[in-house]
Amino acid sequence: MLNLKKLVDLCRRGEVDTVVMVFPDMLGRLMGKRITGAFFADEAASHGTHACAYLLTVDMEMDPVQGFELTSWEKGYGDFHLVPDYSTARLLPWLEKTALVLCDLESEAGAEVEVSPRAILKRQVARAAAKGLRFMVGSELELYLYKDGYEEARAKGYHRLEQVGKYIEDYHILQGTKEEFVVREIRNQLEAAGVPIEGSKGEWGFGQQEINLRPAEPLEMADRHVVYKHGAKEIAIQKGVSATFMAKPDAAQAGSSFHLHASLWDRAMKKNQLWDAKAHGPSKAFSQVLAGSLALARDFSLFFAPTVNSYKRYVASSFAPTRLAWGRDNRTCGFRVVGHEGSFRLENRIPGADANPYLAYAATIAAFLHGIENGLKAPAEFRGDAYHSKGLSEVPKSLGAALGCWERSSAAKAAFGEAVHSHYLHAGRWELASFEKAVTNWELNRYFERI
């Protein structure tokens, strides 16, 4: 990792000729500019840069969406200010002489852009800190690899792509070797870029891999997460292949998850608040945060599963959750409890690999705090197969259902504020409306001749 002085020195010596100044958008994509090393050292290092505020009001296709309070055609689509956070500065070893810096967003008057994902997470971290609490979180991310490059995949309409694997490769070392020409580079290059990696393994799909990031505090973890996803795609481009983090790229294959691990600590990071050392087991706080997580899982599902495709992943007996229950090391439940003592933590299996980590971690913290503030008590542990158990609440079945949960949620409004609540509700409605206007291949195959 770098700091401001080191980065400026590298630019002045010509060892860095490009500084990528970025921020995460609503979907967790990195947006920003490439700044020449010379101009960065002379100007941008001290005052940041600017970008059009429409970047937090566009859809996946970068079309400006009307109806947001932040900015619009009527407001002239002015700029906001990218303020560098130099604790995130790093070299990108897969790009020659290139460094990256993540930025916060401010208005021209210096006010925080309230609806930006990084700001949303920082406010939840501050809420916890005010109670003397800190979090450790971790991302387990799955992806699919294809022999087709991105341009070839687009030319094919993303159909009949050739997956790198030809059989289920869960923990399968031989098949994993066939993918090492890409996955090894992702592990090593991201590690060199200041994104510590635990390891990788084959997953339950053809050409599917899971790469686990080492845990950190929420903002640091979310920053690592988006740099990892961005870097994995750039490395795939260089290798002539493609990688996707879609939640469900193939109806016949397992979906790709973002298993979200979280534990709660004291201010000094010395005691895991979820573990009772005297009782050698879960603490009262554990019951409260688990209860809060269960209570708000449906309300916050928009932040765990943000796209139409996200909800195609929730299939019974597929290792993706369909029911809201908790169990010890039980992968059929939406919440899985693992570890002991310092490693004791809650794994949320609801988020897909398409989730924005800033929003998913913000929702996790808000749910934990909801359980603590209201003194909630978790239900009894579920034992057995949650997929086929009656009486358990379900994960929302569609983006429309999730939007309804979010819209009605007083807890979401209280935790995130009216501005954030309405901003992401409007974005979700637009995404759903865009899908509902589309004619899909499924419809053509089913109805073209036979109806």
Secondary structure, 3 states (H helix, E strand, C coil): CCCHHHHHHHHHCCCCCEEEEEEECCCCCEEEEEEEHHHHHHHHHHHCEEEEHHHHCECCCCCECCCCCCCCCCCCCCEEEEEECHHHCEECCCCCCEEEEEEEEECCCCCECCCCHHHHHHHHHHHHHHCCEEEEEEEEEEEEEECCCHHHHHHCCCCCCCECCCCCCCCCHHHHHHHHHHHHHHHHHHHHCCCCEEEEEECCCCCEEEEEECCECHHHHHHHHHHHHHHHHHHHHHCCCEEECCCCCCCCCCCCEEEEEEEEEECCCCCECCEECCCCEECHHHHHHHHHHHHHCCCCHHHHCCCCHHHHHCCCCCCCCCECCEEECCCCCCEEEECCHHHCEEEECCCECCCCHHHHHHHHHHHHHHHHHCCCCCCCCCCCCHHHCCCCCECCCCHHHHHHHHHHCHHHHHHHCHHHHHHHHHHHHHHHHHHHCCCCHHHHHHHCCCC
